[in-house]
Amino acid sequence: MKRLLRTLMIVSATTLVVGVFATNPTSAAPRDFPRPAALERDVAFWMRIYSEVGTDAGLLHDTRNLAIVYEITKIPTGLSSRARERHTDKRKKHYKTILRKLAKGKRSGLTKEEKRVLALFGDDVSNSTLKTAASRMRFQLGQANKFRAGIIRSGAYKPFILTNLREMNLPLEIANLPHVESSYTPSVYSRVGAAGLWQFTRSTGRRFMQVDHVVDERLDPYRASLAAARLLEQNFRVTGSWPLAITAYNHGASGMRRAARKLGTKDITRIVRDYRSRTFGFASRNFYVEFLAANAVASNPDFYFGPLVLDQPIVFDTIDMPYYAKPSQLATAIGVDRATLKEANPALRPSVWRGSKHIPKGFSLRVPRAALPRPLGQGIAALPKNQQHARQTRDSNYVVRRGDTLSTIAQRHHVGVSQLVALNGLKSRNRIRIGQKIKLPPDAAKPKTATASYKPAKKSSRVAITPATLPESGFYTVQRGDNLTHIADRFGLSVAQLVALNELRSRNRIGVGQRLRVTARAASEAAEATPTVKNHPDAEAVLSPARSASLSPSPSDFADAEILGDAGSANAGAIDPGLAASDESPTEPSPGLLADPSDYTVASNGTVLVQTNETLGHYAEWLGLRTSRLRKINGLRFEEPVVVQQRLRLDFSQVTPEDFERIRIEYHRSLQEAFFAEWEIEGTLIHRVGPGDSLWILSTRRFDVPIWLLRQYNPDVNLDALSTGTKLTVPQLRQRDAETGATGSVARNAAAAAG
């Protein structure tokens, strides 16, 4: 009876919350976040999870119809994670047995519990429905105590978030999304590597923040909140709907655009109920209704939890570090203890606090004003000159990351390749692997400071981890950073031989993605040299095609991760260990590409849309075919280029569509990660296309933004046929300084007029 009364109170509260929408600035506004009647059962389910059931219990329920809850499963105290799992599995088995029994048509002589289970489905339920239900049972851990604690914590950060949302003219309800993601906990990592209050993955976070082994701004609740607002603003821009934009936070902008296109609607109810995709699982399908539920509970916390005393915002003094410094010495000069300094600057990684790295120059240091014995600037100036360092602490080791070669590592640290080969006992200067630890000589210098503007044609760093192996055809695909000298040396040729083999007009002009003959036997394939994509100048930003051998995440992606446990909700939010939310692991559908609205999937008819930086040669390599085969099935003439957004038919006789998608996504992920290792999005501007404007001119001369990134921010604009007056959204970029990080970056297009 008490459970029933509590459930009725939640249903009644739903009506109450609707009544206060107009007066509560952080409650769901139907204009931005509609709450369809058809989704109320789902919202009510998550409201129970957030306000009624604690982490000592959970709901055993149907995955499709959340109104079907078999029981509140209590978790005995003191059990290990494995024992907790066995306990819930036992309860699942109990109800599966009942459902299978009912599915055989038994309707008489039922036990009291069997009658109760049958009643959950209604009198006219079919045997097949009951049989299906037995296979889609799920356990969802309660979160009420965590949600309550999150509301208390939110008091410290929510005022800042709301102010920022107002300044960006974004819905204020977004401030309640961290309740879904992290229970408003700024310091956590999920088991899939997402971090902080807003649970950014490493690659998505690097679009907007500094994320490395010295500074991880995903853990800074203020920087991360700005980044989340920019990501959600972009999600809304490319999906055109706030329900889709919120769901895209979990499933990706490309995934939501694909769902809307497949169903021919942006209606969130239709998408939640009817969209089918191997990556649109329980987590993605429930993300919007979870947000609505969290918003409802957080908008009226006293009703659910009684009077609460919220944490108060901390008033900080902030200063950009004018030098490098050890944290202990700096704390002494400022007049605060080291623990206070560490707590106020969560973005500084363990490498700083254990002394292997200095607090970086340019880092925005934050100190609670109440803890300061004197103005922060005076304390910074008081540090003895011999403790003010001009450079970062040198690395004794370097962990190989995606995009590295031995030559780029040597160049970065001002040492010779031969030194690294000898010091590390390498058998080949051409074979290093992601995650490998490379010893550096004691006199190795820090990386050079990044240049002030992005000039892709002049870049010299190669992206491939190991050089491309020579294919049987005798062709080599040009990679970012290649020149003819490098390629000739690699394959034992002279530059003159390479020029002659490929009938090159100039030894100084080759394009990324271009296929070059590197052996005489490749001459018979000359007619199949891959043409470039239309608007090829953008291909200067291309990485080498990804290989299946490098599909797994880089170990360096998680090198600094403090994994605290399983996800606490159906999404990728992280909370305490032992609070495994369910038996369905959250997944990121397109790792590293959640902020990319491009469609990288294979259609059911075996076709794909050509995306920027892709060529017929890429497809042939990823499919294990020759380009002649792809030309034939698409009716393409020799040297006829493929065009961005053109639909091509592919041959999957050697590679499955799923493997092709993974390789293709990894290729673009590598491209984007390399770019955002150097550049950060700090905002957008609107430009109206004027006479004489072209995509190439806007990209390279006016705004200095890669074409692929312009396409991401303008997915519904035909950039290849711009007309005067068209409005374009242009991302504003700044370059990360090699030593200071994002805070010391240089504006990339600050001088560009908004138009």
Order of alpha helices (4+ residues) and beta strands (2+ residues): alpha-alpha-beta-beta-alpha-alpha-alpha-beta-alpha-alpha-alpha-alpha-alpha-alpha-alpha-alpha-alpha-alpha-beta-alpha-alpha-alpha-beta-alpha-beta-alpha-alpha-beta-beta-alpha-alpha-beta-beta-alpha-alpha-beta-alpha-beta-alpha-beta-beta
